[in-house]
């Protein structure tokens, strides 16, 4: 199991679990030869890295994609609301 590089800054994560879940996690951490916090962090990090990319793609129908490309290639003139928005600091 790869390890996470030591952070240059750290922040806390607080968790509550059932006694059964804690016991199972503690046993798994011991079997891996790591502390519970390291075990939880490593596995949560791996799960997050798998979930993120799976949700980073936008799937469009061909008609919607064609409309998007057409709008990019021939943008409409900005209206007053857009001008006002862009003028704000």
PDB file of N, CA, C and O in Angstrom:
ATOM      1  N   UNK A   1       0.865  -1.174   0.000  1.00  0.00           N
ATOM      2  CA  UNK A   1       0.000   0.000   0.000  1.00  0.00           C
ATOM      3  C   UNK A   1       0.907   1.232   0.000  1.00  0.00           C
ATOM      4  O   UNK A   1       1.748   1.360   0.890  1.00  0.00           O
ATOM      5  N   UNK A   2       0.763   2.161  -0.990  1.00  0.00           N
ATOM      6  CA  UNK A   2       1.596   3.362  -1.000  1.00  0.00           C
ATOM      7  C   UNK A   2       1.243   4.262   0.171  1.00  0.00           C
ATOM      8  O   UNK A   2       0.117   4.252   0.670  1.00  0.00           O
ATOM      9  N   UNK A   3       2.225   5.038   0.596  1.00  0.00           N
ATOM     10  CA  UNK A   3       1.984   5.938   1.716  1.00  0.00           C
ATOM     11  C   UNK A   3       1.849   7.361   1.222  1.00  0.00           C
ATOM     12  O   UNK A   3       2.379   7.729   0.174  1.00  0.00           O
ATOM     13  N   UNK A   4       1.136   8.149   1.992  1.00  0.00           N
ATOM     14  CA  UNK A   4       0.943   9.562   1.683  1.00  0.00           C
ATOM     15  C   UNK A   4       2.150  10.318   2.206  1.00  0.00           C
ATOM     16  O   UNK A   4       2.602  10.068   3.324  1.00  0.00           O
ATOM     17  N   UNK A   5       2.682  11.251   1.402  1.00  0.00           N
ATOM     18  CA  UNK A   5       3.819  12.055   1.833  1.00  0.00           C
ATOM     19  C   UNK A   5       3.439  12.870   3.063  1.00  0.00           C
ATOM     20  O   UNK A   5       2.291  13.285   3.219  1.00  0.00           O
ATOM     21  N   UNK A   6       4.410  13.089   3.922  1.00  0.00           N
ATOM     22  CA  UNK A   6       4.166  13.880   5.130  1.00  0.00           C
ATOM     23  C   UNK A   6       3.756  15.294   4.739  1.00  0.00           C
ATOM     24  O   UNK A   6       4.434  15.935   3.936  1.00  0.00           O
ATOM     25  N   UNK A   7       2.664  15.783   5.294  1.00  0.00           N
ATOM     26  CA  UNK A   7       2.197  17.123   4.926  1.00  0.00           C
ATOM     27  C   UNK A   7       3.100  18.204   5.505  1.00  0.00           C
ATOM     28  O   UNK A   7       3.677  18.042   6.581  1.00  0.00           O
ATOM     29  N   UNK A   8       3.213  19.309   4.772  1.00  0.00           N
ATOM     30  CA  UNK A   8       3.962  20.440   5.299  1.00  0.00           C
ATOM     31  C   UNK A   8       3.084  21.208   6.278  1.00  0.00           C
ATOM     32  O   UNK A   8       3.593  21.892   7.165  1.00  0.00           O
ATOM     33  N   UNK A   9       1.787  21.100   6.123  1.00  0.00           N
ATOM     34  CA  UNK A   9       0.813  21.654   7.058  1.00  0.00           C
ATOM     35  C   UNK A   9      -0.202  20.553   7.309  1.00  0.00           C
ATOM     36  O   UNK A   9      -0.401  19.685   6.459  1.00  0.00           O
ATOM     37  N   UNK A  10      -0.837  20.579   8.455  1.00  0.00           N
ATOM     38  CA  UNK A  10      -1.834  19.547   8.711  1.00  0.00           C
ATOM     39  C   UNK A  10      -3.069  20.162   9.346  1.00  0.00           C
ATOM     40  O   UNK A  10      -3.027  21.242   9.935  1.00  0.00           O
ATOM     41  N   UNK A  11      -4.153  19.447   9.206  1.00  0.00           N
ATOM     42  CA  UNK A  11      -5.419  19.832   9.803  1.00  0.00           C
ATOM     43  C   UNK A  11      -6.100  18.569  10.303  1.00  0.00           C
ATOM     44  O   UNK A  11      -5.830  17.476   9.805  1.00  0.00           O
ATOM     45  N   UNK A  12      -6.959  18.710  11.258  1.00  0.00           N
ATOM     46  CA  UNK A  12      -7.599  17.550  11.864  1.00  0.00           C
ATOM     47  C   UNK A  12      -8.843  17.100  11.122  1.00  0.00           C
ATOM     48  O   UNK A  12      -9.518  17.884  10.455  1.00  0.00           O
ATOM     49  N   UNK A  13      -9.122  15.818  11.259  1.00  0.00           N
ATOM     50  CA  UNK A  13     -10.365  15.221  10.783  1.00  0.00           C
ATOM     51  C   UNK A  13     -10.915  14.433  11.967  1.00  0.00           C
ATOM     52  O   UNK A  13     -10.239  13.545  12.487  1.00  0.00           O
ATOM     53  N   UNK A  14     -12.111  14.741  12.390  1.00  0.00           N
ATOM     54  CA  UNK A  14     -12.726  14.040  13.517  1.00  0.00           C
ATOM     55  C   UNK A  14     -13.782  13.081  12.996  1.00  0.00           C
ATOM     56  O   UNK A  14     -14.597  13.439  12.146  1.00  0.00           O
ATOM     57  N   UNK A  15     -13.760  11.864  13.512  1.00  0.00           N
ATOM     58  CA  UNK A  15     -14.704  10.835  13.078  1.00  0.00           C
ATOM     59  C   UNK A  15     -15.379  10.196  14.276  1.00  0.00           C
ATOM     60  O   UNK A  15     -14.778  10.066  15.343  1.00  0.00           O
ATOM     61  N   UNK A  16     -16.619   9.801  14.100  1.00  0.00           N
ATOM     62  CA  UNK A  16     -17.347   9.007  15.079  1.00  0.00           C
ATOM     63  C   UNK A  16     -17.716   7.705  14.373  1.00  0.00           C
ATOM     64  O   UNK A  16     -18.065   7.715  13.193  1.00  0.00           O
ATOM     65  N   UNK A  17     -17.639   6.608  15.079  1.00  0.00           N
ATOM     66  CA  UNK A  17     -18.010   5.330  14.477  1.00  0.00           C
ATOM     67  C   UNK A  17     -18.636   4.441  15.536  1.00  0.00           C
ATOM     68  O   UNK A  17     -18.614   4.733  16.732  1.00  0.00           O
ATOM     69  N   UNK A  18     -19.187   3.361  15.054  1.00  0.00           N
ATOM     70  CA  UNK A  18     -19.719   2.368  15.988  1.00  0.00           C
ATOM     71  C   UNK A  18     -18.535   1.626  16.605  1.00  0.00           C
ATOM     72  O   UNK A  18     -17.449   1.599  16.026  1.00  0.00           O
ATOM     73  N   UNK A  19     -18.740   1.027  17.772  1.00  0.00           N
ATOM     74  CA  UNK A  19     -17.656   0.239  18.375  1.00  0.00           C
ATOM     75  C   UNK A  19     -17.191  -0.897  17.447  1.00  0.00           C
ATOM     76  O   UNK A  19     -16.008  -1.235  17.410  1.00  0.00           O
ATOM     77  N   UNK A  20     -18.129  -1.471  16.709  1.00  0.00           N
ATOM     78  CA  UNK A  20     -17.780  -2.576  15.810  1.00  0.00           C
ATOM     79  C   UNK A  20     -16.875  -2.080  14.679  1.00  0.00           C
ATOM     80  O   UNK A  20     -15.889  -2.731  14.333  1.00  0.00           O
ATOM     81  N   UNK A  21     -17.219  -0.921  14.106  1.00  0.00           N
ATOM     82  CA  UNK A  21     -16.402  -0.369  13.021  1.00  0.00           C
ATOM     83  C   UNK A  21     -15.017  -0.004  13.535  1.00  0.00           C
ATOM     84  O   UNK A  21     -14.014  -0.252  12.864  1.00  0.00           O
ATOM     85  N   UNK A  22     -14.965   0.578  14.714  1.00  0.00           N
ATOM     86  CA  UNK A  22     -13.667   0.950  15.293  1.00  0.00           C
ATOM     87  C   UNK A  22     -12.804  -0.287  15.502  1.00  0.00           C
ATOM     88  O   UNK A  22     -11.611  -0.273  15.200  1.00  0.00           O
ATOM     89  N   UNK A  23     -13.401  -1.351  16.017  1.00  0.00           N
ATOM     90  CA  UNK A  23     -12.649  -2.581  16.253  1.00  0.00           C
ATOM     91  C   UNK A  23     -12.132  -3.164  14.944  1.00  0.00           C
ATOM     92  O   UNK A  23     -10.985  -3.605  14.875  1.00  0.00           O
ATOM     93  N   UNK A  24     -12.954  -3.170  13.921  1.00  0.00           N
ATOM     94  CA  UNK A  24     -12.546  -3.709  12.630  1.00  0.00           C
ATOM     95  C   UNK A  24     -11.417  -2.873  12.019  1.00  0.00           C
ATOM     96  O   UNK A  24     -10.454  -3.420  11.482  1.00  0.00           O
ATOM     97  N   UNK A  25     -11.543  -1.544  12.106  1.00  0.00           N
ATOM     98  CA  UNK A  25     -10.519  -0.648  11.568  1.00  0.00           C
ATOM     99  C   UNK A  25      -9.226  -0.805  12.363  1.00  0.00           C
ATOM    100  O   UNK A  25      -8.143  -0.848  11.780  1.00  0.00           O
ATOM    101  N   UNK A  26      -9.329  -0.890  13.676  1.00  0.00           N
ATOM    102  CA  UNK A  26      -8.142  -1.066  14.513  1.00  0.00           C
ATOM    103  C   UNK A  26      -7.427  -2.362  14.172  1.00  0.00           C
ATOM    104  O   UNK A  26      -6.200  -2.393  14.086  1.00  0.00           O
ATOM    105  N   UNK A  27      -8.180  -3.419  13.981  1.00  0.00           N
ATOM    106  CA  UNK A  27      -7.583  -4.719  13.633  1.00  0.00           C
ATOM    107  C   UNK A  27      -6.908  -4.644  12.269  1.00  0.00           C
ATOM    108  O   UNK A  27      -5.793  -5.138  12.103  1.00  0.00           O
ATOM    109  N   UNK A  28      -7.565  -4.040  11.305  1.00  0.00           N
ATOM    110  CA  UNK A  28      -6.977  -3.921   9.964  1.00  0.00           C
ATOM    111  C   UNK A  28      -5.704  -3.081  10.004  1.00  0.00           C
ATOM    112  O   UNK A  28      -4.717  -3.417   9.350  1.00  0.00           O
ATOM    113  N   UNK A  29      -5.723  -1.994  10.765  1.00  0.00           N
ATOM    114  CA  UNK A  29      -4.528  -1.153  10.886  1.00  0.00           C
ATOM    115  C   UNK A  29      -3.386  -1.946  11.502  1.00  0.00           C
ATOM    116  O   UNK A  29      -2.246  -1.852  11.047  1.00  0.00           O
ATOM    117  N   UNK A  30      -3.686  -2.725  12.532  1.00  0.00           N
ATOM    118  CA  UNK A  30      -2.662  -3.538  13.178  1.00  0.00           C
ATOM    119  C   UNK A  30      -2.088  -4.569  12.200  1.00  0.00           C
ATOM    120  O   UNK A  30      -0.878  -4.789  12.159  1.00  0.00           O
ATOM    121  N   UNK A  31      -2.962  -5.190  11.420  1.00  0.00           N
ATOM    122  CA  UNK A  31      -2.502  -6.171  10.436  1.00  0.00           C
ATOM    123  C   UNK A  31      -1.606  -5.535   9.373  1.00  0.00           C
ATOM    124  O   UNK A  31      -0.703  -6.180   8.842  1.00  0.00           O
ATOM    125  N   UNK A  32      -1.867  -4.264   9.071  1.00  0.00           N
ATOM    126  CA  UNK A  32      -1.045  -3.539   8.096  1.00  0.00           C
ATOM    127  C   UNK A  32       0.196  -2.929   8.742  1.00  0.00           C
ATOM    128  O   UNK A  32       1.061  -2.398   8.047  1.00  0.00           O
ATOM    129  N   UNK A  33       0.283  -3.003  10.049  1.00  0.00           N
ATOM    130  CA  UNK A  33       1.438  -2.461  10.755  1.00  0.00           C
ATOM    131  C   UNK A  33       1.460  -0.944  10.792  1.00  0.00           C
ATOM    132  O   UNK A  33       2.528  -0.334  10.742  1.00  0.00           O
ATOM    133  N   UNK A  34       0.298  -0.338  10.879  1.00  0.00           N
ATOM    134  CA  UNK A  34       0.208   1.120  10.899  1.00  0.00           C
ATOM    135  C   UNK A  34      -0.747   1.568  11.995  1.00  0.00           C
ATOM    136  O   UNK A  34      -1.523   0.771  12.523  1.00  0.00           O
ATOM    137  N   UNK A  35      -0.682   2.842  12.328  1.00  0.00           N
ATOM    138  CA  UNK A  35      -1.615   3.410  13.301  1.00  0.00           C
ATOM    139  C   UNK A  35      -2.993   3.547  12.667  1.00  0.00           C
ATOM    140  O   UNK A  35      -3.122   3.609  11.444  1.00  0.00           O
ATOM    141  N   UNK A  36      -4.008   3.592  13.500  1.00  0.00           N
ATOM    142  CA  UNK A  36      -5.378   3.731  13.008  1.00  0.00           C
ATOM    143  C   UNK A  36      -5.521   4.998  12.173  1.00  0.00           C
ATOM    144  O   UNK A  36      -6.112   4.961  11.094  1.00  0.00           O
ATOM    145  N   UNK A  37      -4.991   6.112  12.655  1.00  0.00           N
ATOM    146  CA  UNK A  37      -5.145   7.372  11.911  1.00  0.00           C
ATOM    147  C   UNK A  37      -4.483   7.278  10.543  1.00  0.00           C
ATOM    148  O   UNK A  37      -5.049   7.753   9.558  1.00  0.00           O
ATOM    149  N   UNK A  38      -3.301   6.679  10.458  1.00  0.00           N
ATOM    150  CA  UNK A  38      -2.629   6.519   9.169  1.00  0.00           C
ATOM    151  C   UNK A  38      -3.403   5.595   8.245  1.00  0.00           C
ATOM    152  O   UNK A  38      -3.509   5.844   7.044  1.00  0.00           O
ATOM    153  N   UNK A  39      -3.946   4.519   8.823  1.00  0.00           N
ATOM    154  CA  UNK A  39      -4.741   3.576   8.031  1.00  0.00           C
ATOM    155  C   UNK A  39      -5.983   4.248   7.456  1.00  0.00           C
ATOM    156  O   UNK A  39      -6.284   4.115   6.270  1.00  0.00           O
ATOM    157  N   UNK A  40      -6.699   4.975   8.317  1.00  0.00           N
ATOM    158  CA  UNK A  40      -7.919   5.660   7.867  1.00  0.00           C
ATOM    159  C   UNK A  40      -7.582   6.708   6.816  1.00  0.00           C
ATOM    160  O   UNK A  40      -8.251   6.787   5.786  1.00  0.00           O
ATOM    161  N   UNK A  41      -6.555   7.511   7.064  1.00  0.00           N
ATOM    162  CA  UNK A  41      -6.177   8.555   6.115  1.00  0.00           C
ATOM    163  C   UNK A  41      -5.771   7.964   4.774  1.00  0.00           C
ATOM    164  O   UNK A  41      -6.198   8.454   3.728  1.00  0.00           O
ATOM    165  N   UNK A  42      -4.948   6.915   4.792  1.00  0.00           N
ATOM    166  CA  UNK A  42      -4.490   6.295   3.547  1.00  0.00           C
ATOM    167  C   UNK A  42      -5.666   5.763   2.737  1.00  0.00           C
ATOM    168  O   UNK A  42      -5.741   5.988   1.529  1.00  0.00           O
ATOM    169  N   UNK A  43      -6.570   5.070   3.386  1.00  0.00           N
ATOM    170  CA  UNK A  43      -7.690   4.469   2.669  1.00  0.00           C
ATOM    171  C   UNK A  43      -8.701   5.516   2.213  1.00  0.00           C
ATOM    172  O   UNK A  43      -9.277   5.388   1.133  1.00  0.00           O
ATOM    173  N   UNK A  44      -8.924   6.546   3.019  1.00  0.00           N
ATOM    174  CA  UNK A  44      -9.823   7.621   2.601  1.00  0.00           C
ATOM    175  C   UNK A  44      -9.226   8.374   1.420  1.00  0.00           C
ATOM    176  O   UNK A  44      -9.946   8.743   0.492  1.00  0.00           O
ATOM    177  N   UNK A  45      -7.909   8.607   1.447  1.00  0.00           N
ATOM    178  CA  UNK A  45      -7.236   9.290   0.342  1.00  0.00           C
ATOM    179  C   UNK A  45      -7.356   8.479  -0.946  1.00  0.00           C
ATOM    180  O   UNK A  45      -7.662   9.033  -2.001  1.00  0.00           O
ATOM    181  N   UNK A  46      -7.116   7.177  -0.865  1.00  0.00           N
ATOM    182  CA  UNK A  46      -7.234   6.324  -2.050  1.00  0.00           C
ATOM    183  C   UNK A  46      -8.654   6.339  -2.606  1.00  0.00           C
ATOM    184  O   UNK A  46      -8.843   6.425  -3.819  1.00  0.00           O
ATOM    185  N   UNK A  47      -9.645   6.255  -1.735  1.00  0.00           N
ATOM    186  CA  UNK A  47     -11.040   6.274  -2.174  1.00  0.00           C
ATOM    187  C   UNK A  47     -11.381   7.607  -2.828  1.00  0.00           C
ATOM    188  O   UNK A  47     -12.053   7.644  -3.859  1.00  0.00           O
ATOM    189  N   UNK A  48     -10.919   8.699  -2.229  1.00  0.00           N
ATOM    190  CA  UNK A  48     -11.201  10.025  -2.786  1.00  0.00           C
ATOM    191  C   UNK A  48     -10.565  10.192  -4.152  1.00  0.00           C
ATOM    192  O   UNK A  48     -11.165  10.793  -5.044  1.00  0.00           O
ATOM    193  N   UNK A  49      -9.363   9.671  -4.331  1.00  0.00           N
ATOM    194  CA  UNK A  49      -8.687   9.778  -5.625  1.00  0.00           C
ATOM    195  C   UNK A  49      -9.397   8.958  -6.699  1.00  0.00           C
ATOM    196  O   UNK A  49      -9.347   9.316  -7.876  1.00  0.00           O
ATOM    197  N   UNK A  50     -10.051   7.877  -6.319  1.00  0.00           N
ATOM    198  CA  UNK A  50     -10.814   7.075  -7.284  1.00  0.00           C
ATOM    199  C   UNK A  50     -12.144   7.731  -7.631  1.00  0.00           C
ATOM    200  O   UNK A  50     -12.575   7.704  -8.783  1.00  0.00           O
ATOM    201  N   UNK A  51     -12.785   8.314  -6.641  1.00  0.00           N
ATOM    202  CA  UNK A  51     -14.104   8.913  -6.845  1.00  0.00           C
ATOM    203  C   UNK A  51     -14.019  10.196  -7.644  1.00  0.00           C
ATOM    204  O   UNK A  51     -14.834  10.416  -8.539  1.00  0.00           O
ATOM    205  N   UNK A  52     -13.045  11.053  -7.339  1.00  0.00           N
ATOM    206  CA  UNK A  52     -12.925  12.345  -8.008  1.00  0.00           C
ATOM    207  C   UNK A  52     -12.891  12.260  -9.518  1.00  0.00           C
ATOM    208  O   UNK A  52     -13.736  12.867 -10.176  1.00  0.00           O
ATOM    209  N   UNK A  53     -11.937  11.522 -10.102  1.00  0.00           N
ATOM    210  CA  UNK A  53     -11.865  11.463 -11.564  1.00  0.00           C
ATOM    211  C   UNK A  53     -13.104  10.871 -12.216  1.00  0.00           C
ATOM    212  O   UNK A  53     -13.438  11.225 -13.347  1.00  0.00           O
ATOM    213  N   UNK A  54     -13.785   9.979 -11.519  1.00  0.00           N
ATOM    214  CA  UNK A  54     -15.003   9.393 -12.078  1.00  0.00           C
ATOM    215  C   UNK A  54     -16.115  10.422 -12.235  1.00  0.00           C
ATOM    216  O   UNK A  54     -17.054  10.212 -13.003  1.00  0.00           O
ATOM    217  N   UNK A  55     -16.013  11.524 -11.515  1.00  0.00           N
ATOM    218  CA  UNK A  55     -17.061  12.535 -11.550  1.00  0.00           C
ATOM    219  C   UNK A  55     -16.601  13.838 -12.184  1.00  0.00           C
ATOM    220  O   UNK A  55     -17.301  14.847 -12.097  1.00  0.00           O
ATOM    221  N   UNK A  56     -15.440  13.835 -12.819  1.00  0.00           N
ATOM    222  CA  UNK A  56     -14.908  15.039 -13.434  1.00  0.00           C
ATOM    223  C   UNK A  56     -15.290  15.198 -14.903  1.00  0.00           C
ATOM    224  O   UNK A  56     -14.972  16.220 -15.509  1.00  0.00           O
ATOM    225  N   UNK A  57     -15.954  14.227 -15.475  1.00  0.00           N
ATOM    226  CA  UNK A  57     -16.316  14.275 -16.880  1.00  0.00           C
ATOM    227  C   UNK A  57     -17.752  14.712 -17.064  1.00  0.00           C
ATOM    228  O   UNK A  57     -18.634  14.345 -16.287  1.00  0.00           O
ATOM    229  N   UNK A  58     -17.975  15.488 -18.088  1.00  0.00           N
ATOM    230  CA  UNK A  58     -19.312  15.934 -18.442  1.00  0.00           C
ATOM    231  C   UNK A  58     -19.697  15.241 -19.738  1.00  0.00           C
ATOM    232  O   UNK A  58     -18.987  15.366 -20.735  1.00  0.00           O
ATOM    233  N   UNK A  59     -20.783  14.528 -19.742  1.00  0.00           N
ATOM    234  CA  UNK A  59     -21.230  13.806 -20.922  1.00  0.00           C
ATOM    235  C   UNK A  59     -22.396  14.562 -21.542  1.00  0.00           C
ATOM    236  O   UNK A  59     -23.398  14.837 -20.883  1.00  0.00           O
ATOM    237  N   UNK A  60     -22.249  14.890 -22.817  1.00  0.00           N
ATOM    238  CA  UNK A  60     -23.277  15.625 -23.541  1.00  0.00           C
ATOM    239  C   UNK A  60     -23.798  14.787 -24.695  1.00  0.00           C
ATOM    240  O   UNK A  60     -23.079  13.961 -25.258  1.00  0.00           O
ATOM    241  N   UNK A  61     -25.051  15.011 -25.036  1.00  0.00           N
ATOM    242  CA  UNK A  61     -25.564  14.395 -26.253  1.00  0.00           C
ATOM    243  C   UNK A  61     -24.889  15.081 -27.444  1.00  0.00           C
ATOM    244  O   UNK A  61     -24.323  16.165 -27.300  1.00  0.00           O
ATOM    245  N   UNK A  62     -24.950  14.466 -28.584  1.00  0.00           N
ATOM    246  CA  UNK A  62     -24.333  15.063 -29.768  1.00  0.00           C
ATOM    247  C   UNK A  62     -24.958  16.415 -30.086  1.00  0.00           C
ATOM    248  O   UNK A  62     -24.247  17.346 -30.464  1.00  0.00           O
ATOM    249  N   UNK A  63     -26.272  16.540 -29.940  1.00  0.00           N
ATOM    250  CA  UNK A  63     -26.954  17.807 -30.230  1.00  0.00           C
ATOM    251  C   UNK A  63     -26.506  18.903 -29.263  1.00  0.00           C
ATOM    252  O   UNK A  63     -26.278  20.041 -29.674  1.00  0.00           O
ATOM    253  N   UNK A  64     -26.381  18.560 -27.986  1.00  0.00           N
ATOM    254  CA  UNK A  64     -25.940  19.545 -27.004  1.00  0.00           C
ATOM    255  C   UNK A  64     -24.490  19.938 -27.242  1.00  0.00           C
ATOM    256  O   UNK A  64     -24.134  21.110 -27.117  1.00  0.00           O
ATOM    257  N   UNK A  65     -23.657  18.967 -27.584  1.00  0.00           N
ATOM    258  CA  UNK A  65     -22.263  19.260 -27.897  1.00  0.00           C
ATOM    259  C   UNK A  65     -22.163  20.179 -29.116  1.00  0.00           C
ATOM    260  O   UNK A  65     -21.390  21.137 -29.111  1.00  0.00           O
ATOM    261  N   UNK A  66     -22.936  19.890 -30.145  1.00  0.00           N
ATOM    262  CA  UNK A  66     -22.925  20.726 -31.346  1.00  0.00           C
ATOM    263  C   UNK A  66     -23.368  22.154 -31.021  1.00  0.00           C
ATOM    264  O   UNK A  66     -22.795  23.112 -31.539  1.00  0.00           O
ATOM    265  N   UNK A  67     -24.384  22.301 -30.165  1.00  0.00           N
ATOM    266  CA  UNK A  67     -24.847  23.633 -29.763  1.00  0.00           C
ATOM    267  C   UNK A  67     -23.772  24.360 -28.973  1.00  0.00           C
ATOM    268  O   UNK A  67     -23.588  25.566 -29.140  1.00  0.00           O
ATOM    269  N   UNK A  68     -23.068  23.648 -28.123  1.00  0.00           N
ATOM    270  CA  UNK A  68     -21.973  24.246 -27.354  1.00  0.00           C
ATOM    271  C   UNK A  68     -20.863  24.738 -28.274  1.00  0.00           C
ATOM    272  O   UNK A  68     -20.384  25.862 -28.124  1.00  0.00           O
ATOM    273  N   UNK A  69     -20.459  23.913 -29.214  1.00  0.00           N
ATOM    274  CA  UNK A  69     -19.406  24.301 -30.158  1.00  0.00           C
ATOM    275  C   UNK A  69     -19.851  25.499 -30.985  1.00  0.00           C
ATOM    276  O   UNK A  69     -19.066  26.420 -31.211  1.00  0.00           O
ATOM    277  N   UNK A  70     -21.093  25.497 -31.436  1.00  0.00           N
ATOM    278  CA  UNK A  70     -21.598  26.628 -32.216  1.00  0.00           C
ATOM    279  C   UNK A  70     -21.581  27.907 -31.400  1.00  0.00           C
ATOM    280  O   UNK A  70     -21.235  28.966 -31.925  1.00  0.00           O
ATOM    281  N   UNK A  71     -21.949  27.833 -30.124  1.00  0.00           N
ATOM    282  CA  UNK A  71     -21.946  29.012 -29.261  1.00  0.00           C
ATOM    283  C   UNK A  71     -20.518  29.502 -29.026  1.00  0.00           C
ATOM    284  O   UNK A  71     -20.283  30.706 -28.929  1.00  0.00           O
ATOM    285  N   UNK A  72     -19.573  28.583 -28.935  1.00  0.00           N
ATOM    286  CA  UNK A  72     -18.166  28.981 -28.751  1.00  0.00           C
ATOM    287  C   UNK A  72     -17.608  29.631 -30.014  1.00  0.00           C
ATOM    288  O   UNK A  72     -16.848  30.596 -29.937  1.00  0.00           O
ATOM    289  N   UNK A  73     -17.981  29.107 -31.157  1.00  0.00           N
ATOM    290  CA  UNK A  73     -17.455  29.621 -32.419  1.00  0.00           C
ATOM    291  C   UNK A  73     -18.109  30.917 -32.851  1.00  0.00           C
ATOM    292  O   UNK A  73     -17.499  31.700 -33.580  1.00  0.00           O
ATOM    293  N   UNK A  74     -19.339  31.163 -32.417  1.00  0.00           N
ATOM    294  CA  UNK A  74     -20.062  32.371 -32.801  1.00  0.00           C
ATOM    295  C   UNK A  74     -20.781  32.930 -31.578  1.00  0.00           C
ATOM    296  O   UNK A  74     -22.006  32.850 -31.483  1.00  0.00           O
ATOM    297  N   UNK A  75     -20.013  33.501 -30.634  1.00  0.00           N
ATOM    298  CA  UNK A  75     -20.650  33.984 -29.401  1.00  0.00           C
ATOM    299  C   UNK A  75     -21.555  35.172 -29.672  1.00  0.00           C
ATOM    300  O   UNK A  75     -21.308  35.969 -30.578  1.00  0.00           O
ATOM    301  N   UNK A  76     -22.603  35.276 -28.876  1.00  0.00           N
ATOM    302  CA  UNK A  76     -23.507  36.413 -29.011  1.00  0.00           C
ATOM    303  C   UNK A  76     -22.869  37.642 -28.373  1.00  0.00           C
ATOM    304  O   UNK A  76     -21.925  37.529 -27.591  1.00  0.00           O
ATOM    305  N   UNK A  77     -23.391  38.809 -28.713  1.00  0.00           N
ATOM    306  CA  UNK A  77     -22.889  40.055 -28.138  1.00  0.00           C
ATOM    307  C   UNK A  77     -23.285  40.116 -26.663  1.00  0.00           C
ATOM    308  O   UNK A  77     -24.371  39.663 -26.301  1.00  0.00           O
ATOM    309  N   UNK A  78     -22.430  40.665 -25.814  1.00  0.00           N
ATOM    310  CA  UNK A  78     -22.793  40.774 -24.400  1.00  0.00           C
ATOM    311  C   UNK A  78     -23.981  41.709 -24.200  1.00  0.00           C
ATOM    312  O   UNK A  78     -24.076  42.758 -24.838  1.00  0.00           O
ATOM    313  N   UNK A  79     -24.883  41.313 -23.306  1.00  0.00           N
ATOM    314  CA  UNK A  79     -26.028  42.161 -23.007  1.00  0.00           C
ATOM    315  C   UNK A  79     -25.690  43.081 -21.833  1.00  0.00           C
ATOM    316  O   UNK A  79     -24.587  43.023 -21.291  1.00  0.00           O
ATOM    317  N   UNK A  80     -26.624  43.912 -21.453  1.00  0.00           N
ATOM    318  CA  UNK A  80     -26.368  44.892 -20.398  1.00  0.00           C
ATOM    319  C   UNK A  80     -26.062  44.219 -19.053  1.00  0.00           C
ATOM    320  O   UNK A  80     -25.210  44.696 -18.302  1.00  0.00           O
ATOM    321  N   UNK A  81     -26.743  43.130 -18.753  1.00  0.00           N
ATOM    322  CA  UNK A  81     -26.499  42.427 -17.496  1.00  0.00           C
ATOM    323  C   UNK A  81     -25.066  41.911 -17.441  1.00  0.00           C
ATOM    324  O   UNK A  81     -24.414  42.014 -16.402  1.00  0.00           O
ATOM    325  N   UNK A  82     -24.571  41.362 -18.538  1.00  0.00           N
ATOM    326  CA  UNK A  82     -23.187  40.870 -18.568  1.00  0.00           C
ATOM    327  C   UNK A  82     -22.203  42.017 -18.447  1.00  0.00           C
ATOM    328  O   UNK A  82     -21.202  41.901 -17.740  1.00  0.00           O
ATOM    329  N   UNK A  83     -22.470  43.116 -19.125  1.00  0.00           N
ATOM    330  CA  UNK A  83     -21.584  44.278 -19.015  1.00  0.00           C
ATOM    331  C   UNK A  83     -21.518  44.788 -17.564  1.00  0.00           C
ATOM    332  O   UNK A  83     -20.445  45.125 -17.063  1.00  0.00           O
ATOM    333  N   UNK A  84     -22.674  44.836 -16.909  1.00  0.00           N
ATOM    334  CA  UNK A  84     -22.717  45.291 -15.518  1.00  0.00           C
ATOM    335  C   UNK A  84     -21.949  44.340 -14.610  1.00  0.00           C
ATOM    336  O   UNK A  84     -21.234  44.777 -13.709  1.00  0.00           O
ATOM    337  N   UNK A  85     -22.095  43.047 -14.845  1.00  0.00           N
ATOM    338  CA  UNK A  85     -21.398  42.057 -14.058  1.00  0.00           C
ATOM    339  C   UNK A  85     -19.882  42.189 -14.241  1.00  0.00           C
ATOM    340  O   UNK A  85     -19.128  42.152 -13.269  1.00  0.00           O
ATOM    341  N   UNK A  86     -19.459  42.337 -15.458  1.00  0.00           N
ATOM    342  CA  UNK A  86     -18.029  42.447 -15.732  1.00  0.00           C
ATOM    343  C   UNK A  86     -17.421  43.757 -15.236  1.00  0.00           C
ATOM    344  O   UNK A  86     -16.212  43.837 -15.022  1.00  0.00           O
ATOM    345  N   UNK A  87     -18.252  44.781 -15.053  1.00  0.00           N
ATOM    346  CA  UNK A  87     -17.772  46.081 -14.565  1.00  0.00           C
ATOM    347  C   UNK A  87     -17.575  46.078 -13.055  1.00  0.00           C
ATOM    348  O   UNK A  87     -16.887  46.946 -12.518  1.00  0.00           O
ATOM    349  N   UNK A  88     -18.182  45.094 -12.356  1.00  0.00           N
ATOM    350  CA  UNK A  88     -18.045  45.024 -10.899  1.00  0.00           C
ATOM    351  C   UNK A  88     -16.629  44.624 -10.515  1.00  0.00           C
ATOM    352  O   UNK A  88     -15.954  43.905 -11.252  1.00  0.00           O
ATOM    353  N   UNK A  89     -16.196  45.085  -9.381  1.00  0.00           N
ATOM    354  CA  UNK A  89     -14.848  44.721  -8.905  1.00  0.00           C
ATOM    355  C   UNK A  89     -14.944  43.672  -7.848  1.00  0.00           C
ATOM    356  O   UNK A  89     -13.923  43.231  -7.320  1.00  0.00           O
TER     357      UNK A  89
END
